[in-house]
């Protein structure tokens, strides 16, 4: 099996996505009752700052849960460091109050590391609406960047899934090239990249079909 796949863009007559035909991705979608989901189809009560009044979010994506394993393990290991420090020669000579303050400072650092990585995962989201693709990059609680492109402006949609781990857990990166300034959007490390790429391709074809019908009229 090759390491890199390209989603098919075969010109076929597709059912209307705007009629909420989400069959391409609905088999993997999770309910918003699961707040930690990284692949949510037709999410409810989701709004973003630049959302139009009639615009509907069809797909919400985060990085695959498995990508969090590294920092979770680091957090767990770091949590036991003060316990192991008790066996270090000479540590018992320090005043108990100094040891307590040092342990508290260490755990505050660990907590900060945990929260930073969690917020980075939870608030960095990718959205597909019935009109646009949205990339929300979270940098801190007071700063984020929102990038968007119209579905009809897409020129190419591909995805990559490199390596055994990504193939095993079915996650990868979806690339979307837009017209004009040749801006490329990357939905990084998202679950089911083949499904996502196929879904966006379907939406593009739907937009194209609607534009042709409008011109004919």
N, C-alpha and C positions, 0 to 999 in steps of 0.2 A: 504494500500500500504506500503510495507516495506521501511525502511529508506535507506538501502544499496542495491545497485544493482550490479550484475556482468555481464559484457558484454559476449555475447555468443561467443564461439570459435568453433562452429560446423564446421566440415570439409566439405566444399562444394566447387564445382567448380565455381570460381568467374571470372568475366571479368577482363582483364588486367588493373591494376592501372597505370602502366607505359604508357598505351595508353590513359591516362588522363580520365579514367572513374571515375569521382568524384561524382557519383550519390548519394553515401551514405551521403555526407555532403553538396552537392551543394544547397539543398533546404534552407539552413540557411546562406549561404555565402554572404558576403557583398563585394562590389566593393572597390578597393583601392582609388576610388574617395572620399571615406569617411574616412579621416585620423584617426578618432577616433574609428573605428571599432575594436571590440575585437574578431571577428570570420571572417577570410578572406580566401576564397577558391581560389586557383590558383592565388595568388597575383602577380602583375607585378612589375618589377624594384626593386625587393627585393634581396639584396645580403648580405652575412655575411662573416666574415674573413676567415673561414676554408672551404668555399664552393668550391667543385670541379668544374672544367670547365663545365662538362656536367650535373651537378646535378641541379635538378629543385625543387623549393619550391612549394609544393602542398597545404599546409595549414599553416596559421599564426594565432596564438592565443594569447590573453592577458586575464587578469582577467576580469570577467564580469563587465560591466559598473556600475551595482548596488553596487558593492563592494566599489565604490568611494564615496558613499553617506555620510559616516561618516566624512571623512576629508573635504568634500565640505561644510557640515553644520557647522563644527568647524570654517572653514575659514570665512563663512558668519557671524557667530555670533561674531567672533573676530574682524571683520571689523567695528562693531558698538560700540565696547568697548570705544574708545575715545569720542564718542558722549555721551554715558551714564556717562562717567567720569566727564562731565561738571556739573552734578547735585550733585556730591559728595561734602559735606560740607568742606569748606576750600580750595578747588581747585582754586577758583577765586583769592586767595591771592598770588598764584605763579605768577611770571613775565610771561607775554604773550610769550616772546621768549622761556622760559623754557617749557611752555605748547606746543608750536609748535615743539620744538626739541623732546619732549617726544612722541608726536603723530607721528612724522615722524619715530622715532626709532621703535615704535610699529608696524606701517604699513610695515616697512622693515622686521620685524620678521614674520609678517603674510604672506608677499609675499614669503619669504624664505620657510616657511612651505608649502605654496601652490605649489611652484615649485618643492620642494623635493618630495612631494607626487605624483604630476603629472608625473615627470620623472620616479619615481619608477614604476608607472603603465604603462606608455607608452613604456619604454625601456626594461622592463622585459617581454620578449616574449618567446613563445614556437613555434617551427617550426617542421613541418613534411615534409621531402623531399621524393623524390623517392628512396632514399637510406638510410636515417638516421632520427633519432629524435634528435632535438637540443633544449637545455634548456639554454637560455641566462639570466643570473642573473646580473642585473644592481645595482651597489652599489654607484657609483658617476660618474661624467663626465669623470674621468680619470681611473676608475677601473671597470671592469666587469669580470664575469666568464662565460665561454662557456663550457657546457658539451654536449657530443654527444655519440650516440650508433647506431650501424648498426641495421637496421630493422631485418635482419636475426638472430641477437643475442638475440632477445627478447624471453623470456620464458613464460611470463604471462602478460596479459593486462586486468585490471579491472578498475572499477570506483566506486566512492561513491557520494551520493547525500543526505546528512543528513539534515533533518529539513524542515519545511513548506516553509520558504523563498526560499531556494535553489530549492525546487520542483516547487514553483510558478514561479520563474524566469528562471528555467531550467539551473542551473549551478552547478558545483561540481568539484571534483578532479579526474583526471585520473592517475592510477598507472601503471607503466611499469617496470617489473622485467627483468633484462638482465642476460645472462649466465656468467660463469666465476666467477668474484668477487662478484656476487650477488648484483650488483648495482641497486638501484631502482630510477627511474625517476618519478617525480610528476609534472603533469600539474595542478597547483592549481587554483581552483575557475574559471575554464574556462566555457564558454557557451556550452550547448548541450553535456555534457560528454558522454552520451550513444552513440551519433553519432561519436564522436571522437574515443572512444574505438573500436567501430565496424569498423571504417575506418582503424585504425592501425592494427586491426586483419586481415582485408582483405589484407592489404599490406604484412603482415607477410606470409599469405597463398600464396600470389603471389610469394614472394621470395622463399618460400619452393618449390612451383611447378616448378619454373625456375631451382632450384638446382637439382631437381629430373630429369627433362628433360635433363639437361646438363650431368648428370651421365649416363643416358640411351644412349646418343649419344657417 
